[in-house]
């Protein structure tokens, strides 16, 4: 299928996370990515499920002591901190949001990891690193905000050392059957600054075209979907517990309901690849 597209500029994406990242981080337990639930009876909070997804990504990445890792689209920095806690690695995180970089840098300092975990403002479409600079790259739900996945994957291939590894998670898309459903999905993507959704079958082709060897694509859609009713209730409970007022959240609850309802048109993929050895 052709990707479902909503045109966003890098500046718009950066502004979205500058303005919304603080409250999203509060609502999602510190991470700004999907959670990983164990099944329909799993009562984990968004914070717990989000950390579980991060841990799953760490397991797939299999970091090795001393490696230098690029966190491409590092959000509020919690995944990078968790990765650094799990392995003796050095991490450089980049974000198009200056607020992300500010918050993440402060977090690394408060966690005593500023010597191994750093963050900088940068665009993944134009990476400011020398070829072969990193042993591994991971990207947690960042490519969906970028206008050209193939270009970004080629950039990743360039900054990886020969034999270097890539692990990413991303939303996939299923084109809705009706025009009304397509309009709703497009609106939801635009509201969340999502550039595009990609078909499952297209990912293997993109990875190969970027000069990487595909290792595995894992569909974990059923682990990341959550009913809209339960999800909205969890948001409301989180807001109450943390003293967050509805007025302070520039994300109306009907957007939450529409967003979770739109999950039926979305899938969730974990992709692992490798730059061919020299």
Secondary structure, 3 states (H helix, E strand, C coil): CCCEECCCCHHHHHHHHHHHHHHHHHHCCCCCCCCCCCCCCCCCCHHHHHHHHHHHHHHHHCCCCCCEEEEECCCCCHHHHHHHHHCCCEEEEEECCHHHHHHHHHHHHHCCCCCCEEEEECCHHHCCCCCCCEEEEEEECCHHHCCCHHHHHHHHHHHEEEEEEEEEEEEEECCCCCHHHHHHHHHHHHHCCCCEEECHHHHHHHHHHCCEEEEEEEECHHHHCCCHHHHHHHHHHHHHHHCCCHHHCCCCHHHHHHHHHHHHHEEEEEEEEEECCC
